[in-house]
Structures are given as C-alpha cells and as structure tokens.
Amino acid sequence: MKRLFTLILIIGIGGFSASAQDTLAYENFDVDPTSMQSAFPSGTTNDVMWTNFDEDALMAANGRPGNWYWTAGYATMDTMNRVFSSSSWLDGFAPGNRNWLMTPAMPLADNTGMLSWTSAPFQFPLYADGYTVLVSTTDNNEASFTDTLYQSGSYLSGSGGNVAAYTFTPGDLHGGGNPPGPYFEFDSDSSRWLCLLEPHSVSLAMYAGQTIYVAFLHDSDDDNLMSIDDILVTGTSGAVGINENEIDLSLSTFPNPASESVQLSYYLPKTSAVNIYLYNINGEKVKEILRGTHMAGEHNFVLNVNDLASGQYLVSIESRNGTVTKNIIVE
C-alpha cells in the first residue's frame, strides 16, 4: 500500500501551549482511508501511519475483505454514515479472527489524554461481535499491545429473544445488553436486533510522559460483523509542534511529467475538508476527489492519470485554508 502520512502534529491557533488540548489522532471514515494505511506494523517507536493488519490471514466468509474495510453503518439510522468494519465470520466457520487497526504513535506530555470512539456489532444478542482496545508504550508490533483499555463482550451461546438465556465473553455488552434502547433497532427478529453506533471514551492519564499506540483488535470468533467510527485522541502533545501561522497551504507533485500516477504532497496549516480537482487545458473538470476532513500537517495522495489523454492539466487542492494549484503533464 502507498504510505501516506497522517498527522501527529498540533492544532492550535497561533501555535500551541501546555494548556491547549491538541488533536493527536483523528479518523471519521468519511472517505475510504485504506490507501492511507500500512498493511503491516512497522515495529518502530514513531510510526506516523495508521496500520490495518490482518494478523490471522484467513479468508472471510461471503467474499468480505479479511481486514478492516470501509462500508456503510449497519442499522437504518447509520446507513448514511461511513464506518470501518471487520468480519469475524470466516470461511468454514474457522476460529482465530484477529484484525488490528492501530493509530500512529502519539506522544503524551501530561495526564490530559483522552480516547473516544463509537462502535457497533452488526446484531445482538445472537452472534454479537466484541473487540478489545489496547495500548502499547513501545512499538506497534502486535505483541507489544499489553495494556487493555476496554473490552467488549461477544456471543458464546444462546438463542431466542431472551438475552438472559445467552452467554458472552467478559466485557461490556453493546447498549448495556438491554434491547430495546437507543442503540438498537428492531428488525423482525428479537434475537437479531440491529445495532447503532454507541459512544465510548477512556482516559489516557496513566500514559503521561510516554509515547503510545492505541489498537482496536477485532478478536471475536465466528460471529458476524462489527464497526468502529469517529476515533479521536486528544491531549497535550509531547511532540515538537509547527506554528500554523508560519507555513501556508502548499502543494508539490512528483513525478511530473507522469504516465501512470502523480503523488500530490500538500501541507494544511489548519484542519479542513479537502477536495482535489483536475482540469484540462480547456478548463473542463476531468476528475473530482472529495477527500473528507484532514488534520493540519503534511499529507500525500496518489492521483491516477493513466486514464487521461496525453497533455497538460491543472491540479487544484481546495480547502478552507485556500486554494493551491500546480500544472502537471501526462505523457
């Protein structure tokens, strides 16, 4: 996969201060993030990439991807929302599902760190998926995630509409395990309530002065699907920050000329929605890519041009920071 850099820098008007709450990592899955993720952990102490790692390497059932993948939310109220999903239902009902989503490394200067996210299994109580949220204080090898921040219980046994007749693995149950409620939607079967995204948060105060990774590990066996969304880590960063008033919106391209693809490298001084447009020499728009909301800092995007006629084009990146353009040549 292309290694596209994710910010671990600081958002703050006019720079930063020790009292400011910095955004250390954020992903709302408004656009498909898989091209911006590594497929394997780097094993380093300061990886700036998100990592989407299919540790079990087993085939998922029904042609689903084996790792975390981009899709719509499950319940009717969530279907207009995009989430990251993972399947525990593997070919042949095999056990051993282990799908990891790991944040970049995040330096925490003090005890103000907070992690928040939303999650939902596909259904409850029958075949309800669970997961674990873990922390590593060293690197992003899967064996280094030894601290458990949160545990969600998953289905073990039971049938019918009485939740009390079911058994689950240890951990919190979705929506308190009590349908109906605000995080459930009835779908004609009281053993298979559809699940809506439920918010969670946990303090990272115990990691003050350390650099950490957070991992979402989908570790249910032979259930169905689960989703996560709106992952946010805030706190006071221990990293060297960039004063966003000192650097303007910028864009560079490579290679140029190109025949297959062009890597766009751009810097955002402030968090913003980003759209990329490509125009031909007649001023006609030939490509439009809605990139969603990006945090301040350096970003990269690979623009495919192998479907374009040879000639000169203008690439434009538009954000609330302004607009920046570059000429590119397609051979």
Secondary structure, DSSP 8 states (H G I E B T S, - for coil): --------S---TTS--TTS-EEEEEE--SS--GGGEESS----SS--SEEEEESS---BGGG--SS-EEEE-SSGGGTTSEEEEEE--BGGG-S---EEEE---EEB-STT-EEEEEEEESEEETT----EEEEESS-S-GGG--EEEEEB--EEE--SS-GGG-EE-SSB-GGGG-SSSTTEE--S-TTEEEE--EEEEEE-GGGTTSEEEEEEEE---S--EEEEEEEEEEE-B-S----TTTS--EEEEESSSBSSEEEEEEEESS-EEEEEEEEETTS-EEEEEEEEEE-SEEEEEEEE-TTS-SEEEEEEEEETTEEEEEEEEE-
